[in-house]
Amino acid sequence: MDDLNSRVLRTASAWVAAGTQAALVTVVRTWGSAPRPPGSLMAINAQGETVGSVSGGCIEDDLIADIREGGLDTVCAGGLPAVLRYGISADQAHRFGLPCGGTMELVVEPLSEQSRLADLLQACERRRPTERILELATGLVRLRPAARDGVPVLEGARLRSSFGPPARIIVIGAGDLSAFLCQIALGLGFEAIVCDPRAEHRATWCVPGVEVSHEMPDDLILRLQPDERTAVVALTHDPKLDDLALIDALQSKAFYVGAIGSRRNAATRSQRLQQHFGLSAADLAALHSPAGLYIGSKTPAEIALSIMAEVVAAKNGVLVPQQAKVATAKQLREEGAATALSTGLLAPTCAV
């Protein structure tokens, strides 16, 4: 499944290829509270059909009404990009459903072959971060390599938007947990790849939209070369598979590397990777193990949710408190229960 912005670009590119008049709307800046962050995209065609969003619906409705009534020229005079602001006054904020004090600045761009959406999509599919530069005065577009994706920048009559490859998760092991993990990941817009060289485990494993590899995990990691938009999660409990994947993943650019297992197994794994495979303490510090945030998960679906929550936090640059992680939270709960039992606050669950 594509992330929402990729879906917008794909739909808009298809409209252009079919000769359908359409415009691309980019949230450029926001002030105060706003329903959608900078970089959010929406495409709208001459019939008022839309994909993506820039607000809770009211701004979309306003643009649809204007375009249906007078065509794209109503918004983009002379067929050129336009800068629109919504929510400056209290009346506008109320009319367009913006939170109190919220203001949004949008760039609405009529699309054509010179918009280069197909080229942009191709670069993203090849996992090449790309900067798209739109000249507001002419509608011309240039593409060039970017350091990474980021929020758009409006400088005078030029809009610079950066697009990175879609987030990707590589899962080692085909099983119930990996199936739920991939389903959640797909819903969040990740690309998902499952790797398991064991034919008996792959035989009945099937999640639509997920690529399945029968390579050895280390071979897959070396072939794909995880980048800053890739997470790697090892789920097999088999050191012959998990360890090989983790060794290479921890030395890649992956933004998240995790493995399931008990706290004891995690400690044993770290010791094994350090003593027998030469990983440094810094390498091992980047390993999330046991993977996930503590939510009291029991079932495979709940464990998958716990792991994906930690993956998304890492992707978004959120520093998770140590006590929210599985190992620390379980230890704190056990220590709390032991203290309560020793002080008589908690009765034993069975008689001796």
Phi, psi and omega in degrees: 000137177283153166290166189299316181295323177296321179296321178298311181297322180294316180294315180298319178296322178294321177298316179299314181298329180273359180080018179273129177294133183204164178225150176253128181249126182242129171284114186265312182217152173225151174232138182069207180281137179215144184289334181228139184280164174304142183098347178293143183238150170217141173247143180220136179254178186295341178273358180089007177283141183229158169218138186085182182203156177235354179204194177282359178132335185288319178294320177302315181298322180295316179294319179300314181298316180296317183290320178295325183282317186233007180083178183296333180297338178299324181264319183247086183299134179070014180072023181246156178301150180227150176255124181240146175237139178231141172091016181292317179261162178298325180294317178295318180301318178291316183297319185262011173070021178278147176299160183304126179085357183281139177224138179234140175245127184239149167248123178253122189237116174294138188259149176203185178299329181287354177287339173061036179292321180297319178295320180296315180297320180297319179295320179293320179297330177273008177060044177248108176304132188225137175261130178252122184248116181254124175271113184294330184287336184234341185081001180287149183233138172238147176241141176208158180301144179239157178294318178190172178286161181185184182285152180290156179232123177258113181239104181060243182256032182222130176249122178250120180238135180253136181233127177254174176293157178297151174299145185224142176235130176254121184248127179264115179113127177258114181194188181298316181297316180294328177296313178294321180299317181291323178298317178294317181299317179299318179296335179269003177091010178281149160280144183230135177230129176250133181240125176204113181283354183274110185301322183293333178279329180278342191305316183248008182275125180205117171233113181306136178093356181253131175281134180245129181244141176255013177291163167293141186305319181293326177295319179296314181298317179294325180288319184277337181049073183311132179257190184292354179250020184240136172247148178233128181230125181260127188232007190277339189067005181255111182304329181295334180259308184297314184300316182299318179293317184293323181303312182283324181295322181291341178257010177259189179267008183307137182281345180210132173227122183222162178210143177274171180138164177289169178297323178295315179296323179296318179294319178296320179298313181300318179296318181295316181295327181282316186282320188258341183238001171075017177289143182276168176298326179293320177300313184290333178295337180275354182274124176272103183205124357297138183290147172113166173261148185282113176230017182070028186293142179235314185275163176304321180295319180291322178295320177299318178298318179300316181292315181294329176298319179290322178298314181295320177300317179295319179299322183271005177073025180270127178276112183275129178302143183302325183288350177272350181277155189304308186299310183293316181298318179295320179296317180296320179295319179294319179295321178295319179293320180295320179295316180297322180292318182290333180264004178082007180280343182227122182281147175301150182278346178211156181273149179267000000 
